[in-house]
Amino acid sequence: MAKICLIHSLYNPYKRGGAEVVVEIIIRELLKLGHEVVLITIGRKEGIQRDGKLTIYRIKPLNVFSFLDINERPVWLRLFWHPIDVFNLNSYFKVKKILQNEKPAVVMTHNLKGMGYLIPRAIRKVGIKHIHTVHDVQLSRPSGLILYSQEKPFLVIDKIYEKTIKRLFGNPDVVISPSRWLMGYYQARGFFYESKKLIMPNPLIFKDVEKRQDAAAVDQRKINLLFIGQIEGFKGILFLIRALKKVKPQNWQLSIIGSGQAENQMKELIKNDNRFWFLGRVEHHKLSDYYRQADLTIVPSLCYENSPKVIDESLVANVPVIAADIGGVSEIVKDDYNGFTFAPANEKNLIEVLEHFLNHPENIEKLKKNCFISVHNLSVGNYIKRLLQLIS
């Protein structure tokens, strides 16, 4: 069995999105197969944790503040933080030393924001095979976000940042993208031109999600809508709430799961309106309970998405998805098959789609039949098998 190293900024108990879930799944499945796994990630303090064949190195890269606190820091302070992060020699030497001591057969990097972009050079210096998985546009934009209608960089610093990261990152042996859209985005900007490039949708763990058996048919009760994601303006939750308040049918309720900086704004919008239920942050392993209750999952993003994990999980649970047609979303959500897309940031179009299903709930039942079928080939077993083939 091989010793495999993963490097990713966030790991339990620190996590924000789908990339963390993917890394957790990969680690868990590699351990099940008997491989030795080394994880290098950020911590509040430095240390080594060992649990059977899993070794976790927590490092604390020197900077003006920790990446764990970036959402709470003002923009002006982040302007100092980003250049240090890009050229973080402190984390470079720490990671290089770990790799020299552990001698893994391969290093699989995911998000490196907060750990430093000299890490690919450390991997090359040690001479270990490098497989990198892209999850968003953080190698092109410091924020990792591109908002709809704001596709072109506004600042010269964005262009300088992209050129610098491209040069530092070089060409890993293999680059994996969950979506064709994201791979195309990086190729168009000259990234990874010598790397082997693969499209590998995120792995899924299939669970038997038994749908609720209601005494009343779907057309005789309220339709349960579900939003799971960061409570941030760019994720479209405020946009969704405003749109729902304008739909004419009243046979719906929305459950909101997540946490973020826009919580106070959101709470003000839904105050005294019992159609909205804010449940806060829910542990990932408990989400299946909420999918089980849902009729439709809404993904109203105002930023370019790669391959949102919430869409895949919703489809596994046989819950159709209504999503903004932005980034790689339409590679998963197919109109009138397993969901429906709407023009991003277009409130009128979103209302039309919502009213279509609220007025004709029988159409939801038709879509449910196709949901699992559309993702059945994305099993974690298939994903890990392909990864191990790349390693060998």
N, C-alpha and C positions, 0 to 999 in steps of 0.2 A: 504494500500500500504506500501511496505517496504522501509526502508532507507538503501541504498546500497553504500558502499565505494569502490572506485577504487584507486589503487596506481600504478602510472606509471611515469617513469623518465621524459618523454617529452610530452608536450601538447602545443597546439597553444599559441603563435606563433612559438614555438620551436618544430620542428619535422624533422625526417630524413628518415623514411621508413614505411613499411607496418604495423608495430606494432602500430604506432601512428594512422593510419587510422582505424584499428580495434577498438582501445580504443574510438575514436571519435564516431564511429558507435554505439558501445554499449551504450555510454552515451546518445546519441541522442534518441535511441530507448527506453531506460528505461524511459527517461523523457516523451516521447510521451505516454507511458502507465500509467503515473501518479506517478511513483516512485520518491522518493527523492534521489538525487545522491550527494555524497560527493567525490570530487577528491583531492588527495594529489599528488603534482608534484613539480618539481624544478622551481625556478624562479631566476631572477637576484636580486630581493629583496623580502623579506618576506611580505606576505599580504594575505588578504582574499577577494575573489570576490564572490558576490552573484547575481544570476540571476534567479529569480523564484525559482524553486525547485533544482537548481544546486548551490552547494557551492564549490568553488575551493580554496584550501589552497596551496599557493606557499611557499615552504621552501627553505632555502639556507644552505645546509649541510656544515659545516666547513671542509675545505680541502685546499690543496696548490693551487688549482684552481677549477673553476666550471666545472662540467661535460659538460656544454653547450659549453665549449671551448676546449674539449679534443683533437679534431682533429687538432687544431692549436698548441698544445704543443709538445715539443720534447720527444722522447722516454725516455731519462734519467730522465726527470721530472715525467713522468707517473709511473716510478718505485716507486717513493715515494707516488704518489697519490693512487695507487691501495690498498696498505695495510690499509691506512686510510679509504678508501671507504668500505672495507670489515668490519672493526670494528668501524664504525662511531657511536659513542655513542651520538653525538650531534643530529643526525637525529633520532636515536632510541627514545630518550626522547621526541623529538618534535612530532613524529608520535604517540607514546604511549599516550601523552597528548590529541592529537586531537581525537583519538579513544575513550578515556575515556569520553571526553566531548560530542562527537557526538552519541556514542552508536549505531553504525549501526548493522543491523541484520547479515551482512556478509561483509567480505573484499575480494575483488578480486584484486590480484596483477598481474602485467604483468612484464615489465622490471624494475628491481630495481638497475641496474648499475647507479652509481652516487648518489643514495639515501642511500645505505648501506645495507649490508646483515644481519644486526641485526634486521631488520624490521619484519621478520617472528617471531622472538622471542617476539617482542613487541605485535604482534597479539595474540600469545599464552598466554602471560602474562595477557592481558586484557580478554581473554577467548571468543574470537569471532570466528565464523566459517571462515575458510580460504580456498579460491579457487585460485589456481595459474595457470596461462597460460604461457607456455614456447613458446618463439618465435625464439630462436636461441641457440647457445651453450655457452652463457655467464656465465652459472653456472659452466662450465668446463674449459673454457679458458678465461683469462682476456680480451683479445681482442674481444671475441665474434665471432671469425672467425677461421675456419679451411680451409686452402688452399688445393686444390687438390694435391696429392702426398706428402703432409706434415702432414699426419694424426696423427702421433705419436708426443707427446710433446717433444720439443727439450730441454727444460730447466727443471731442478728439481723444480723450482719455480712454473711451471704450475701444476705439480703433487701435490705440497703442497697446491696450491690455490684450486684445485678441492676437495681435502679431507676436507679442511677448510670450503668451501661453503656447501658441502654436510652435514657436521655436524651442521652448523649454521642454514641451511634452514629447516632441519628436515623433517617432513612428513605432509604437508598441508592436510586438509580433502579431497580435490579433486585436482587433477592435470590434466589440459587440454593441449593437443598438437594438432596442426592443421594437423600434419602428423604422420604416423606410424614410419617413419624413425627417427624423432627427439625423440619420446617417447622411441623407442628402444635404441637409443644412450644413453639416461639417465639411462634407466633400466640396461643396460650392465655395467654401472659404479656404480651401487648400490644406485642411487638416488630414493627417494620416494617409498621405498619398502613397506611401510605401508599405503600409500595413495590410495584412489580410483582413477583410471586412465581412462581417456576418450579421444578418438580421435574425435575432432570436427573441421572440416575444417573451415577456416575463413569465417565470414558472408559476404554476398554480397547484395548490394542494386541494384536490377534490374531496369535499365532504358531502355526506348525504344531508342536504338541507330540505327537510320535509316542509312543504308549504302548509300554511295554516288552513285548516278545514273550517270554513265559516258556515254557520247555519244559513246565512243569507248569501246569495250569489253576488259577484262583484258589482253588478249593475243595481243592486238593492242596498248598498251600503256606501260609506265614504271610501274614497280611493286613497290609499296610504302612499304618500310621496316620501322619498328619503333623500337627504343630502348628507354625505360623509366627506369631510375634508377640512382643510385649514380654514378657520374663520378669519379670512382676509379678503379685502376688497377685490384683489386680483383673481381670487377663486370664484367670484361671481355670486356669493351668497346674498349680499345686499341687493344686487341686481335681481336675483331670483325672487326674493321676498317682495320687492316692489312690483314685479310682474305678476306674481300670484294674487296680490291685492286687487289687481285690475281684471282678473278673469271673471267671467260672468257666472259660470256654474259654481256652486258652493259645496259640492259633494266631495270634498278633499280635506286632508290634513297633512302637514309636513313635519316630519321628525328631522331635527338638525343635530348631527354628531360631529364634534371637533372642538378645537380651541384655537385661539389666535388673537392678534392685536385688534381686530374689529369687533370683538365680543360686545363691548358697550354700545357701539352703534347698532349692532344687530338687535340687542335686547330692547333698545329704544324703539326700533321699528316694529317689533312683535309684541310690545307691551299691551296688555289687556286684549289680546287677540288669541282666543283659545284654539284657533286652527293651527297654530305653530307650537311645536314642542321642542325646546332646547334641552338636550341631554348631556351636553358637555363632552369631554373626552371619554372614550370607551376603549378598553383594551382590545387589541386586534382579535384575540381569540374569542371575544364575546360578540363580535360584529354579526356572526351568523344568526344570532337571535333576532337582530333587527332586519336583516335581509329577509328572514322568514316571515316577518310581518308586512313587508313592503309589496306594493304593486308596481311602482315605477321608481327608479333611481334617477335623480337629476344631477347632471354635471355641467354647470353653467359657466365654465371658466372664461375669464376675460384675458387670460395669458395663454401663450402657445404651450400646448401639452405634448409630451412625448407619447406615453402609453399609460394613462392613469390606471393604477392598480384597482381602484374602486369599480371601474367598468368591468374588468375581468372577473372580479369577485361577485359582482352583481349578476353577471351572466351565468356564472357557475351555479348561483342560487336560483336560476330561472326567473330573474327579475329583469324585465326590459329596461333600457336606458334611453333617456332623453338627454342629449349632450350638444354643446356648442361644437360646430364643425371647425375645429381649429387644431393645427399641428397634425399629430398622428391619430386623432380620434376616429376619423372616418375609416381607418384601416380596421377598426374593431366593430364600430357601431354601423350597421347597415340599415338604411331606411326601409321600413315596412317588413323587416326580417327579424331583427332582434332588438329594435329600438327605432329612434328617429333623431335626426340631427336638425339643428336650426342655425341660422346665420349668427356668428358670434357678435355679442353686444347689441343684438337687434331685438329689442323688447317686443315689438309688434309680432315678429316671427315666432318668438318663444311663446307668447300668449296664444297665437294661432295653434301651435302644436299642442300646448296644454289643453286648450278647449276642445280640440279634436278628440283627445283621449277621454276627457272628462264627460263629454257629450256622448261618446261611443265607447264605453268601457269594455264592451265585448271584443274590441280590437286589441286590448291589452292581453286578453287570454290567447288570442291567435299568435301574438309575438312570443309569449312565454314558451311555446312549444319549440321554438328555434334557439332559445338562449344558450342552453348547455351545449347543444350541437355545435354552435359557432366557436366554442372554445375547448372542445373535448380533446383536441390534440396538443394542448398546451400543458400537459402534465409535468410535474416537477421531475418525474423519472426520465422523461424524454430530454428535458433541459440538462439535467446532470450528466446524462449519457453523452450528449454532445460536448459538454464542457470537458469531460474526461478524455474524449477523443482528441480535443485540441491540446490537452496537456501531454498526451502520449505522442 
